[in-house]
Amino acid sequence: MCVHMFDMTRWMLDLGFPQRVSSSGGILIDKKSKANISDTQSATFDYEDLKVLWQHRTWGDLPTGFAYSEDGWKQSPLTHPRYPWGATFYGDKGTLEASVMGYTFTPSGRGQAVHKDVVYELEQYPEDKTEKDLEKHVAPAIRGHMKNFLEAIATRGRPVADIEEGYTSTTSCILANLAMQTGRTLTWDQAAGRIAGDDAANRLLKRPYRKPWVHPADAGA
């Protein structure tokens, strides 16, 4: 899930590739699981003057803490109950919790929190009500991206979420998984498209393909 939320974080903060990535975790709880991804993981994407942190776990209850409301400080889940997964931005003017289900901005100190839920388009697009397996809360965003993509084709422009942005976010998350696997902090060489000074980690960037398919890096000119 990190690729989704980290992509949003990079967009909001105008970030490119991190200079370094470190991570720890693994399958620590359900050791009999057939899964090949971690059930517990923390990752740090280091941008020199900014560090973006990612944490996930697939077990246990939500952590609790204290949040300020008009009735004073009260104990509440640190992760908003309406946001099973999301991103939290801590700024000098307040805290922003963001998710595909909506957002909540809590000003620093005393102040009224601002909350907005996702805007559905069920009346404008009634097919959203009957489309099988449609996640209604993301339908407006998907529609917006499709419109933007068609506009970019017509104008020969760049869409708001182009393939290079997807490459940057995906690469960063792969580096986090490799950092966890190798137990080392990895430095990404953006120009070379390789991990700097770590041949062993670079060998993990690709997997052998089954014949007759050939990995692009091995296909030659």
N, C-alpha and C positions, 0 to 999 in steps of 0.2 A: 504493500500500500504506500510505501514511502514515495515512490515515483510520482504518485498523484499529488500528494500534499507538498512534497519538496518542489515540484514544478510550479505550484501556486506560490510558494514562498519566494522562489527565484523571480517570478513575474512581479510580485508586489514590491520586492526589494531591488529589482533590476540587477540580478546577479548572473554571472556567467559560470565558468568552471571553477570549482574550489581549487585552491593550491594544494591542499593535503586532505586526505580522508582517513579517519581511524574508526574502528568499530570493534565491539566485543559482544559476545552472546553465544547463542547456539540452541540446540534442542536440549533444554535443561530440565524440563518437567515431564513431558510425555516421551520418555526415551524409547518406548516401543512403537512409536509412530512411524508410519511409512513416509512421512513428509520429508522433503529434502530442503526445507527452508526452516529458519529458526523460529522457535516459539517465544524467544526472549532476545531482544537486540537493542543496543544503543549505538548510535553512529554520530560522529562529529564531522561536519563539512567546514573546513577551515578556510576562511577568506582573509586571512591576516588580521584585519581590523574588525572582523565579525565572525562568530562561530555559530553555525546553524546546527541545532541538536535534533536528532530523531530518536524516539523510543517507541518500542511496541512490545506487547506480550499478548498471547492468545489465551491467557488463563487468569483466574481470580476476578475480584470485583474492582470497580473503579476506585482510584485513590480519592481520599477526601481531604478537604482543607477548609479555609474560611474565605467567604466572599462578602463584599459590602453591598447592601441594598438600602432602600429607604428606611427599613426597619433596623438598620445597624448591621453589625457583623454576624453572620450565621454560618454554621457548618454546611458545606455543600460539596458535591463531587468536583474535583479539580477539572475533570473533563465534563463539559456540559452534558446532562442526560439526553438532550436532543441531538448531541453530536457524538455518535459512537466512535468516530475518528475524525480528526480535523487538525488544524494548525492554530497555535496560539502565538500572537505577536505581543511582546512586552515593550511598550514605548514610554517615553518620558511624559506623555499626556494621558496614558491609560493602557488598557489591555484589550486586545481584539481577539475574540475566539471566532474562527471562521470554519465553515463546513458547507457541503452541498445542500444542507437542510436550512441554512440561514447563517446569521452572524449576530454576535453580541459584543458591544463595545462598552467597557466599564471605565469611566474616567478615573484618574488617579485621585486619591483622597475622597472627599465627600462629593457625591454627585449621582444623578440618576443614570442608570444603565440604559443603553439604546439597543433594542433588539428588533431584527427584521427576519421574517421567515421567507423561504423561497417563494417566488411569484409563479404560480401555475398559470397555464394558458389554456385551460380546459374549455372555456367558452369560445375562444378564438379558433382553437383546433380541437373540436370534439372527438376526433379520432384518437386523441390521447387517452380518452376514457375507456376505449374498447381494444386498443392495440395489445395483443397478447404479450405478456412478460415485459411490458414497457415499465421502466422505472420513471414514474411520472415526475418525480422531483428533479430529474436531470434532463427531461425532454426539452424544456425551453433552452437550456444551455447547448444541447446537441443541435437544436434547430438553428441557434445563433451561429454556431461554428460552421454548419453547412452553408448558411447564407453567406458568411464571410468568405468561405472557400470559393464559392461560385463567383463572388465579386472579385476575388483576387485573380481568378482565371480570366475574367472579362477585362480587368484593368492591367493584367500582367504584373500585379503587385504581390506583396507578401501577406499571407494570412496572419491573424493575431497569434496563432499557435502553430508555427511552421515546423517542418521536420528537423531543422537544426536545433530548435528549442527542445524537442523530444529527445534528440540525440544527447544533448547536454545533460538533461535530467536523468536519462537512462544510464548513461556512462557513469555519472556520479553515484547512482545506487549500486551499479555493478561493482564499482570500486569499493563501496562500503562492505559489500558481501565478501569481496576478495580480501579486504583488510581484516575482516573477522576470521576468514579461513586461514590466512597466513599468520595472523597475530602481529602484523606490522602496520605502521602508518605508511600510507602510499602517497607518493607525490606524482601528480599527473602532468605530463608534458603535452600540452594541448597541440602544439605545432606538429609534433611527431605522432600524436595519437597513441602514445605508449606511456607506461609507468616508468618514471625516471629511475635508473640505477637499480632495477630489480628484475633480472631476467626470469627468475622463478615465477614471480607474479605475472609477468607478461605472458608466460606460457599458458596461464590460466584464462587469458582473455578470449581464447577460442577453444572449441571442442572438435574432436575428429568427426567428420561427416561420414555417413554410411554411403557406400558406393552406389551409383556412380557420381554422387554429388561431391563437390570440392569446395572447401572454404575459400572465399574470395582472396584471402591473403596468400593462398597456395596455388591460385589459378594462373599466376603469371600475368603478363601484359595482355 
